[in-house]
């Protein structure tokens, strides 16, 4: 039997599949404009990718539940925190703040740990970072601050001068500079990061008594970070190491667990503190405001459809439940609504009906507002807060590091700052001088000998 006869007698298994062939004039074409199957196939493909997030672009997801360990009734009327052993489903997205899809997981970066609690009272979104302070304290500065973390608009590559201008322009960023350029800024596993709510929220109980609250996620597996050398090695060897570690651990049946703790403060305390407790560039002393365990989160399920379950997750600080409110934190107030606007742009106006974001019986009326019953009066103005104190906590953080930690911090800053222009270097060094003269001198000596 010849090959020709074999070919003639072997019908193609794809012959009747309309989805594999465009409609043409004869076998060669041209393709017909009337081919609606072709157009619909290509148009579905063109719109199949969700628009990327403006920040926290690269991320991974996991699912599980939150279990309340002790009643928080004394402090909040939030339904899922009233009775021990109350269990609610959760969806979590781990992410890198300054990133694109190709950013290595071990890059020096802020990591996000953002959780959606699906409670009977509604969805509650808790947005956290793995560093407890932020670059700026007023949301009106965020677009400019983020622009300094972006690549150059000229060549789309890292721009050291633009990056370090952020720390020269905003003195309050000195605190996060110390945190970010310590070894804490480079990690290889999401299972080993502590996460912080950064902004200050409010808890309200049934009697209407308010407490300021800061949220903390404590990893049950313990905290771990790596140094810059290992971070660079792993970035080349496995740029997705943290995402792979998260997925593989859960796939092997090893649940990822976090304990939720809170710090609570009487709002009257703000009159005596040396800083503004609503300033997101500050931390609260854990000896003065100890961590109070609330519950445990267990992540035991991986996504089955990344595009639908992770990329379409839509978080917003405004997703609250009764008993959980905003404080007057300028950053939190500014972020409250822009997240939902961003989700409408990214996912469409019906983003709340995407299954992963679905809240039963949602309407604007079901949303929680903040501050009912408070009396607020004053002159309308644009002003800095009364107690900015941009440098004290930065110096304290430096002094809290081990000898090795201090050495690595100095080297990390030197290796970055040396590429900035002289005037920018001088301003950053002046800020470091205000925080710690010893640190500033060590950095300056390092730059001179680089």
Residue pairs with C-beta under 8 A, 6 or more apart in sequence:
14 20
14 21
18 37
19 37
19 41
22 29
22 31
22 32
22 35
22 38
23 31
23 32
23 34
23 35
23 37
23 38
24 30
24 31
24 32
25 32
31 38
48 307
50 307
50 311
50 312
50 346
50 347
51 345
51 346
51 347
52 100
52 101
52 346
53 59
53 342
53 346
54 146
54 342
55 97
55 98
55 99
55 146
56 93
56 95
56 96
56 97
56 99
56 112
56 114
57 95
57 96
57 99
57 100
57 101
57 103
58 95
58 96
58 99
58 100
58 101
58 102
58 103
58 105
59 93
59 94
59 95
59 96
59 112
59 310
60 93
60 94
60 95
60 190
60 242
60 243
60 246
60 247
60 310
61 91
61 92
61 93
61 94
61 302
61 303
61 306
61 309
61 310
61 313
62 91
62 92
62 94
62 246
62 247
62 250
62 256
62 299
62 301
62 302
62 303
63 89
63 90
63 91
63 92
63 299
63 300
63 301
63 302
63 303
63 309
64 89
64 90
64 92
64 255
64 256
64 297
64 298
64 299
64 300
64 301
65 87
65 88
65 89
65 90
65 297
65 298
65 300
66 80
66 87
66 88
66 90
66 115
66 117
66 260
66 295
66 296
66 297
66 298
67 85
67 86
67 87
67 295
67 296
67 297
67 298
68 80
68 81
68 82
68 83
68 84
68 85
68 86
68 87
68 294
68 295
69 84
69 293
69 294
69 295
69 296
70 84
70 293
70 294
70 295
71 81
71 82
71 83
71 84
72 78
72 81
72 82
72 203
72 294
73 81
73 82
73 205
73 206
74 205
75 203
75 205
75 211
75 213
75 264
76 203
76 204
76 205
76 323
76 324
77 204
77 205
77 206
77 322
77 323
78 119
78 121
78 124
78 203
78 321
78 322
78 323
78 324
79 119
79 120
79 121
79 321
79 322
79 323
80 86
80 88
80 117
80 119
80 120
80 121
80 124
80 321
81 294
81 295
81 323
88 117
88 118
88 119
88 120
89 117
89 118
90 115
90 116
90 117
90 118
90 297
90 299
91 115
91 116
91 118
91 309
91 313
91 356
92 113
92 114
92 115
92 116
92 297
92 299
93 112
93 114
93 310
93 313
93 315
94 111
94 112
94 113
94 190
94 242
94 243
94 246
95 111
95 112
95 114
96 103
96 105
96 107
96 109
96 110
96 111
96 112
97 109
97 110
97 111
97 112
97 129
97 149
98 109
98 110
98 146
98 149
98 150
99 107
99 109
102 239
103 109
103 239
104 231
104 234
104 235
104 239
105 188
105 234
105 235
105 239
105 240
105 241
105 242
105 243
106 186
106 187
106 188
106 226
106 230
106 231
106 232
106 234
106 235
106 239
106 241
106 242
107 186
107 231
107 235
108 180
108 181
108 185
108 186
108 228
108 231
108 412
109 185
110 129
110 130
110 131
110 180
111 129
111 130
111 187
111 190
111 193
111 195
112 127
112 128
112 129
112 130
112 195
113 128
113 129
113 130
113 190
113 193
113 195
113 217
113 258
114 125
114 126
114 127
114 128
114 313
114 315
115 125
115 126
115 128
115 297
116 123
116 124
116 125
116 313
116 315
116 319
116 357
117 123
117 124
117 125
117 126
118 359
119 321
121 321
121 322
122 319
122 320
122 321
122 359
122 362
122 366
122 368
123 319
123 321
123 357
123 359
124 319
124 320
124 321
124 324
125 315
125 316
125 317
125 319
126 197
126 215
127 197
127 315
127 317
128 195
128 196
128 197
128 198
128 215
128 217
129 195
129 196
129 198
130 184
130 187
130 193
130 194
130 195
130 196
131 176
131 179
131 180
131 184
131 185
131 196
131 198
132 179
132 196
132 198
132 283
133 175
133 176
133 179
133 198
133 280
133 281
133 282
133 283
133 393
134 176
134 198
134 280
134 281
134 331
135 145
135 166
135 170
135 172
135 173
135 176
135 281
136 142
136 145
136 170
136 172
136 173
136 281
136 331
137 172
137 279
137 280
137 281
137 330
137 331
137 385
137 388
138 330
138 331
138 334
139 330
139 331
139 333
139 334
139 335
139 338
140 334
141 170
142 331
142 334
142 335
144 169
145 166
145 170
145 173
147 162
148 162
148 163
148 165
148 166
148 169
149 163
149 166
150 162
151 157
151 158
151 159
152 158
152 159
152 162
160 416
160 419
160 420
161 419
161 420
161 421
161 424
163 416
163 420
164 416
164 417
164 419
164 420
164 424
164 425
164 428
165 420
165 424
166 173
167 173
167 174
167 177
167 428
167 431
168 424
168 427
168 428
168 431
171 388
171 390
171 391
171 431
171 434
172 279
172 281
172 388
172 390
173 281
174 390
174 391
174 394
174 431
174 432
174 434
174 435
175 281
175 282
175 390
175 391
175 393
175 394
175 397
176 281
177 394
177 413
177 428
177 431
177 432
178 394
178 397
178 398
178 409
178 435
179 185
179 397
181 409
181 412
181 413
181 416
182 397
182 401
182 405
182 408
182 409
182 412
183 225
183 226
183 227
183 228
183 405
183 408
183 409
184 225
185 225
185 412
186 225
186 226
186 227
186 228
186 230
186 231
187 193
187 224
187 225
187 226
187 242
188 224
188 226
188 230
188 231
188 234
188 241
188 242
188 245
189 224
189 241
189 242
189 245
189 246
190 242
190 243
190 245
190 246
190 256
191 219
191 221
191 245
191 246
191 249
191 256
192 219
192 221
192 222
192 223
192 224
192 225
193 219
193 223
194 216
194 217
194 218
194 219
194 223
195 216
195 217
195 258
196 214
196 215
196 216
196 217
197 214
197 215
197 216
198 280
198 331
199 280
199 317
199 327
199 329
199 331
199 332
199 335
200 212
200 213
200 214
200 277
200 278
200 280
200 327
200 329
200 332
201 212
201 213
201 214
201 215
201 324
201 325
201 326
201 327
201 329
201 332
202 210
202 211
202 212
202 213
202 324
202 325
202 326
202 327
202 370
203 210
203 211
203 213
203 262
203 264
203 323
203 324
203 325
204 210
204 323
204 324
204 325
205 323
208 373
210 267
210 325
211 264
211 265
211 266
211 267
212 264
212 265
212 266
212 267
212 270
212 277
212 278
212 327
213 262
213 263
213 264
213 265
214 262
214 263
214 284
214 289
215 260
215 261
215 262
216 260
216 261
216 262
216 263
216 291
217 258
217 259
217 260
217 261
217 297
218 258
218 259
218 260
218 261
218 291
219 257
219 258
220 257
220 258
220 259
220 296
221 256
221 257
226 234
227 408
228 408
228 411
228 412
228 415
234 241
238 244
246 256
247 302
249 256
250 256
250 299
250 300
250 301
250 302
251 302
253 300
255 298
255 299
255 300
256 298
256 299
256 300
257 296
257 297
257 298
257 299
258 296
258 297
258 299
259 293
259 295
259 296
259 297
260 293
260 294
260 295
260 296
260 297
261 291
261 292
261 293
261 294
262 291
262 292
262 294
263 284
263 286
263 289
263 290
263 291
263 292
264 289
264 292
265 277
265 284
265 289
269 277
270 276
270 277
270 278
273 387
274 387
274 389
274 392
275 282
275 387
275 389
275 392
275 393
276 282
276 385
276 386
276 387
276 388
277 284
278 327
278 328
278 329
278 330
278 385
279 329
279 385
279 387
279 388
280 329
280 331
280 332
281 390
281 393
282 389
282 393
283 393
303 309
303 310
308 354
308 355
308 356
309 356
312 347
312 351
312 354
312 356
312 357
313 356
313 357
314 339
314 340
314 343
314 346
314 347
314 351
314 352
314 354
314 357
315 339
316 336
316 337
316 339
316 340
316 343
317 326
317 332
317 335
317 336
317 339
318 336
318 337
318 339
318 340
318 367
319 367
320 326
320 367
320 368
320 370
321 368
322 368
324 368
325 368
325 369
325 370
325 371
326 332
326 333
326 336
326 370
326 371
330 385
343 351
344 351
347 354
351 357
352 358
352 359
352 362
359 366
390 431
390 434
391 431
391 434
391 435
392 435
394 432
394 435
394 436
395 434
395 435
395 436
395 439
398 406
398 409
398 435
398 436
398 438
398 439
399 436
401 409
406 439
409 439
410 439
410 442
410 443
410 446
411 446
413 432
413 443
413 446
414 443
414 446
414 447
414 450
415 450
417 425
417 428
417 443
417 447
418 425
418 446
418 447
418 450
420 428
425 447
429 440
429 443
429 444
430 440
432 439
432 440
432 443
433 440
